[in-house]
């Protein structure tokens, strides 16, 4: 994971995120680029379609964390906390998008 985190820490906005061996991103809702990962709860996306965009992003965060076998966060974690957990695990430089 150290080499993957080192690679991901230097990604530009649209470069592909490197995942651990055995994690297939083909035909999955895993975010492919740094930008897509960091937008999983961007306010502009979440408010574009209030009826279901928030739920879709929450499901994507939950799926990604589960697919990476990350531990559950305590309580009712926010999308922001989930996104930070995923970015930290993968070594993606986290910037507060809010």
C-alpha positions in Angstrom: 0.0 0.0 0.0 2.9 2.4 0.5 3.7 2.6 -3.2 0.1 3.0 -4.1 -0.4 5.8 -1.5 2.8 7.5 -2.8 1.5 7.3 -6.4 -1.9 8.6 -5.4 -0.5 11.5 -3.3 0.9 13.1 -6.5 -2.2 12.8 -8.7 -3.3 15.7 -10.8 -7.0 16.4 -10.9 -7.9 13.9 -13.7 -5.3 11.2 -13.3 -6.6 7.7 -12.5 -6.5 6.6 -8.9 -4.4 3.5 -8.3 -6.2 0.8 -6.2 -4.7 -2.1 -4.2 -4.0 -5.3 -6.1 -7.2 -7.4 -6.6 -9.5 -4.4 -6.7 -11.1 -4.2 -10.1 -12.4 -0.8 -11.2 -13.8 -2.0 -14.4 -17.6 -2.2 -14.4 -17.8 -0.8 -10.8 -18.9 2.5 -9.3 -15.5 3.1 -7.8 -14.3 6.6 -8.6 -11.6 6.4 -11.3 -9.9 9.8 -10.9 -8.8 12.0 -8.0 -11.5 14.5 -9.0 -14.3 11.9 -9.0 -13.2 10.7 -5.6 -13.1 14.2 -4.1 -16.5 15.0 -5.6 -18.3 12.2 -4.0 -20.0 14.7 -1.8 -19.5 18.0 -3.5 -22.2 20.4 -2.6 -22.8 21.3 -6.2 -23.5 17.7 -7.1 -25.5 17.0 -4.0 -27.8 19.9 -4.5 -28.2 19.5 -8.3 -31.0 16.9 -7.8 -32.0 17.1 -4.2 -34.4 14.1 -4.5 -31.8 11.5 -5.2 -28.3 12.9 -5.8 -27.5 12.8 -2.1 -28.6 9.2 -1.7 -26.6 8.2 -4.9 -23.4 9.8 -3.5 -23.9 8.3 -0.1 -24.4 4.8 -1.7 -21.2 5.4 -3.8 -19.2 6.3 -0.6 -20.6 3.3 1.3 -19.9 1.0 -1.7 -16.4 2.2 -2.1 -15.6 1.9 1.6 -17.1 -1.6 1.7 -15.3 -2.7 -1.5 -12.0 -1.5 0.0 -12.9 -3.3 3.2 -12.5 -0.2 5.3 -13.8 -0.3 8.9 -17.2 1.2 9.7 -17.1 4.7 11.0 -18.7 5.3 14.4 -22.2 6.7 14.7 -23.9 8.0 11.6 -20.9 9.1 9.6 -21.4 12.0 7.2 -20.5 11.8 3.5 -17.5 14.1 4.3 -16.2 11.7 6.9 -16.6 8.7 4.6 -14.9 10.5 1.7 -12.0 11.5 4.0 -11.6 7.9 5.1 -11.4 6.7 1.5 -9.0 9.4 0.4 -6.8 8.8 3.5 -6.7 5.0 2.9 -5.8 5.4 -0.8 -3.3 8.2 -0.1 -5.2 10.7 -2.3 -4.4 14.3 -1.3 -7.5 15.5 0.4 -8.7 19.1 -0.2 -11.8 20.4 1.5 -14.2 20.9 -1.4 -16.9 22.5 0.6 
